[in-house]
Amino acid sequence: MMLRKILLSMSLIFIFSIGVACAAERTYEVTDGGCTVSLPEQYAVTVVERPTDPNDELGVQVAQLSISDPVNKSMTMHVMVESSKLTKELPDLNYRPGGVMKDYFAENLQNSGWQEPVVAGELQNGKMYFIKFSSYIADSVGQKYDGQIYATLKNGNLIYLMIMSKERALTADEKTFLETTVKNLQFKDAILVNTNAQNK
């Protein structure tokens, strides 16, 4: 009887240890966007350099993190923050978005290459609202990517979280992963200058 109790206790400890290991996360900061994102540690996160065009009168700046899964190579996720003289004049999306804001983000997505973005709902993170879009995009060699995008506006920055799958439909688990990432996104009041990804 005592041996069974010991074995049971060891099994519970082992299961708990696996759960803790699976739940381990790292936090990455998109400094120009004033936000941080927490992801399971198995994902590879890189900073995408997006140089500013000195001749751009609007002063568009883009900060981006790209997330990839070493196992599921057909899936990628991006956290992208865009700002300009125009976006700095727009209020935070801390209210339920109407048609005007949905059309505004849909047009921006189309200008970035997304095809036929369709509003698929909305998601709230604290006081902030994200507009959810379903869309697809093709690369330079014609490969299509199924995509889902969440978009919001905070501190004069357009913030996009998007997930894409190459030559196949996104799975329910991948969509849930993106939704969870959006819900866990943390906003910062101070907007710093440089873009980097750092582990905390």
C-alpha positions in Angstrom: 0.0 0.0 0.0 2.8 2.4 0.9 4.6 1.6 -2.3 1.5 2.4 -4.4 1.2 5.8 -2.6 4.9 6.5 -3.3 4.5 5.6 -7.0 1.3 7.7 -7.2 3.1 10.7 -5.7 6.0 10.3 -8.0 3.6 10.1 -11.0 1.8 13.3 -9.9 5.1 15.1 -9.5 6.3 14.0 -12.9 3.0 15.1 -14.6 3.2 18.5 -12.8 6.8 18.9 -13.9 5.8 18.3 -17.5 3.1 20.8 -17.2 5.4 23.5 -15.9 8.0 22.7 -18.7 5.3 23.0 -21.4 4.0 26.3 -19.9 7.5 27.9 -19.9 7.4 31.2 -21.8 9.6 34.1 -22.8 8.6 37.7 -23.1 9.7 39.8 -26.1 9.5 43.5 -26.5 8.6 45.5 -29.6 10.1 48.7 -28.2 8.9 51.1 -30.9 5.4 49.7 -30.5 5.3 50.0 -26.7 4.2 46.5 -26.2 5.5 43.1 -25.1 4.4 39.6 -26.2 4.8 36.3 -24.3 5.3 33.1 -26.2 6.1 29.5 -25.4 9.9 29.1 -25.3 10.1 26.6 -28.2 9.3 29.3 -30.7 12.1 31.2 -32.5 11.7 35.0 -32.5 13.6 37.3 -34.7 13.6 41.1 -35.3 12.8 42.1 -38.9 14.7 45.2 -39.9 12.4 47.7 -41.7 14.5 50.8 -42.5 12.8 54.1 -42.6 12.6 55.9 -46.0 14.2 59.3 -45.5 12.1 60.7 -48.4 8.8 59.6 -46.9 6.9 62.7 -46.0 4.7 60.8 -43.6 7.6 59.4 -41.7 6.3 55.8 -41.7 8.2 53.6 -39.2 7.6 49.8 -38.8 8.8 47.5 -36.0 8.3 43.8 -36.5 8.9 40.5 -34.7 8.6 37.3 -36.7 7.8 34.1 -34.8 8.4 30.6 -36.3 8.0 27.0 -35.0 11.0 24.8 -35.7 8.6 21.8 -35.9 5.7 23.3 -37.8 7.6 25.0 -40.5 4.5 25.9 -42.6 3.3 28.3 -39.9 4.6 31.8 -39.1 3.3 34.6 -36.9 4.2 38.3 -36.9 3.8 41.2 -34.5 4.0 44.4 -36.5 3.7 48.0 -35.3 3.4 50.8 -37.8 3.4 54.5 -37.0 3.4 57.7 -39.0 2.4 61.4 -38.8 -1.1 60.3 -39.6 -1.5 57.5 -37.1 -0.2 59.8 -34.3 -3.3 61.9 -34.7 -5.7 58.9 -34.2 -7.2 58.0 -30.8 -6.7 54.6 -29.0 -9.1 51.9 -30.1 -10.4 51.6 -26.5 -14.0 51.5 -27.7 -16.1 49.0 -29.7 -15.0 49.6 -33.3 -17.5 50.7 -35.9 -17.5 50.5 -39.7 -15.2 53.4 -40.2 -12.3 51.8 -38.2 -12.9 48.4 -39.8 -12.8 49.9 -43.3 -9.6 51.8 -42.3 -7.7 48.7 -41.2 -9.1 46.6 -44.1 -7.7 49.2 -46.5 -4.3 49.2 -44.8 -4.2 45.4 -45.0 -5.0 45.5 -48.7 -2.2 48.1 -49.2 0.1 45.6 -47.6 -0.8 42.8 -50.0 -3.6 41.0 -48.1 -6.4 39.9 -50.4 -10.1 40.5 -49.6 -9.7 41.0 -45.9 -13.0 40.2 -44.2 -14.0 41.3 -40.7 -14.4 38.1 -38.7 -15.1 39.5 -35.2 -13.4 41.4 -32.5 -11.5 40.7 -29.3 -11.0 42.7 -26.2 -7.7 42.9 -24.2 -8.4 45.0 -21.1 -9.8 48.3 -22.4 -8.4 47.8 -25.9 -10.3 46.3 -28.8 -8.8 44.3 -31.6 -10.6 43.9 -35.0 -10.3 40.3 -36.3 -9.8 39.7 -40.1 -9.6 36.6 -42.2 -7.6 37.0 -45.4 -4.9 35.4 -47.6 -1.7 36.6 -49.2 0.6 35.4 -52.0 4.4 35.7 -52.1 6.6 36.6 -55.1 6.5 33.0 -56.5 2.7 32.6 -56.2 2.5 30.5 -53.0 -0.6 31.4 -51.1 -0.9 31.8 -47.3 -4.1 31.5 -45.3 -4.1 34.3 -42.7 -5.8 35.6 -39.7 -5.1 39.1 -38.4 -5.9 41.1 -35.2 -5.5 44.9 -35.5 -5.7 47.7 -33.0 -4.5 51.3 -32.4 -2.6 52.4 -29.3 -0.5 55.4 -28.6 -0.6 56.5 -32.2 0.6 53.0 -33.4 -1.2 50.6 -35.6 -0.6 47.1 -34.0 -1.1 43.9 -36.0 -0.8 40.3 -34.8 -1.1 37.9 -37.7 -0.6 34.2 -38.3 -0.1 32.5 -41.7 0.0 29.0 -43.0 1.7 28.2 -46.4 -0.4 26.3 -49.0 -3.0 25.1 -46.5 -5.7 26.3 -44.2 -5.0 27.4 -40.7 -5.8 24.9 -38.0 -8.0 25.5 -35.1 -5.0 25.2 -32.7 -3.1 27.8 -34.7 -6.0 30.2 -34.6 -6.3 29.6 -30.8 -2.6 30.3 -30.4 -2.9 33.7 -32.1 -6.0 34.6 -30.1 -4.2 33.6 -26.8 -1.2 35.8 -27.9 -3.5 38.7 -28.5 -5.2 38.4 -25.1 -1.8 38.2 -23.4 -0.3 41.2 -25.2 0.9 43.8 -22.8 0.9 47.5 -23.6 3.4 50.0 -22.3 2.7 53.7 -21.8 6.3 54.8 -22.6 7.3 54.6 -26.3 11.0 54.1 -26.7 13.2 54.5 -29.7 14.9 51.3 -30.8 13.3 47.9 -31.7 14.7 44.8 -30.2 13.6 41.4 -28.8 14.9 40.5 -25.4 14.3 37.7 -23.0 13.1 38.5 -19.5 
